[in-house]
Amino acid sequence: MKSNNSHVNQSTNQIPLSQRRLKTKPVLTLLAVLFVGNIFWFILWLWPDGNDGNGGDEVVATIDGEKITRQQWMAAMESRYGKETLQTIVNETVMEKAAKEYDIKVTDEEIDLEMALMRSAQDKTDTAIQELSDKELRQEVRAQLILEKVLTKDIVTDEQQMKEYYEENQSLYNIPTTYRTSIIIVESEEDAKSVQQELEEGSDFSVLARERSLDTTSASLGGDIGFITTTQTNVDKSIQEAVKNLGPDETSEPFVMSDGRYGIAHVKEVNDGKSFKYEEVKGHIERVLALEQLPSTVTPEAFWKEFDATWFYGEASS
């Protein structure tokens, strides 16, 4: 089957479709999974203890004396998110069974590559990934890779086309060093020195970020702004200059930011940059091109009948 990528260089002012897709795909393909997954665990947390017969009557909120019970809360959660959550669980289970049936495997090296691409493409305003631990994120990436491999298992991609894709998008596989960074932003040098002193006295960086940082988005995450590089255009250059001199678990001196405010950066993790050779990313490219050829009728739900999957809502949704 001919790839949809054949027309993407019609204009020199346009970024090739395949390149645009690759740059955004690592984050976008996970967002829906992360959202539904978080809702699922949230519902489990809310579910009353089976040993407590009155769990559903527990009052979780009051408005002008009117009570909202846990049971009402749970019913609303199920109504709004229940179908999507259950569909995600069924799909993941079906894909796991399909992977075993078709002898499809996901290696640690494949997960490492996807995570490296994800980190280099991450927008610091995307917080869903930052809220997951490394282990949780690896599990989500593995599930996504299984899904892609199962759905594209019957699509054949031309080797020459894959090599051409690598040459056209080689810069995407030259991944720069990334720094898992947290930031505390304050108004003045005096405030910055005060924060620095508290850190030197043993205060926790994430706690201080929540209490003192003016950047509300990162403050809610303990200052975490995710993985950044020294070449990103959406990150203040003063932060980039600060982190490039830090190692893991090191904190910068206070520095002046471009808007006149002061920042203190902390680096939790450093991932050295790497240039991936064609053979190392061949499988990734094959999936990207195969996904572009994937018919709209090929979905996880298309496999439900094969693995005798049923659910509360009747027929499988597409």
Disulfide bonds with the S-S distance in Angstrom:
none
